């Protein structure tokens, strides 16, 4: 028997009117839906009047669960893969299933539609011909610092996801490495009743979002690093001091702090210098 088709279906970020007609037809016609959040998906299917079998498939699902979906496809049944909201495979576990199906010789068909990344970029007013998507930033440790520095150093617009309770912490981290005057857009609850977009410098964003409790899904769009010709240049004295401190075993954070406090080097310039030397 021939393999069934795995449909990778984009679902609304919030507003049900954003579901495409094709997506509705696929969800209404497949016998099985693999969902990151079964409760949320069942609400969508109920809205469509569809009654497929719904299986849970998320980042912490045991390996047999993925094998179960592959077995269904091998039996010739079609399966629709959906995430909580938006396009599967973007900061969710969908890529694992897609890769497994492809490696096994199965057929994968995307059903495009809503995307938080594209929606935020379209409303940011920042260049989007090239952009860097970094997803969720690690909560702590060297990997968090590496991702923040990568965002600060990117010449292209950067898109990040964050949970509402950690938004201010993320903005503070970005301001530390990119400088408080870097522009950013914070998009909250896109396409939903309480949709909100705030644009401004990172300093303004920190002040604004610190005033109250943030709720809902959050996407941050960060301005790319301005051209070098418009950036302050670290002096030879700063470079020499940074090299000496690094050789002495000082951490990057301590070296940056020393450059800022002792030589008045702008923090974003100090980070760039220390990153290049390290």
Helices and strands as residue ranges (DSSP letters): E 5-9, G 16-18, H 21-29, E 32-35, H 38-48, E 53-56, H 63-74, E 79-82, H 94-103, E 107-111, H 116-124, E 131-136, H 142-153, E 157-162, G 164-166, H 167-178, E 183-188, E 196-201, H 202-209, E 218-222, G 228-230, H 236-247, H 252-263, H 267-277
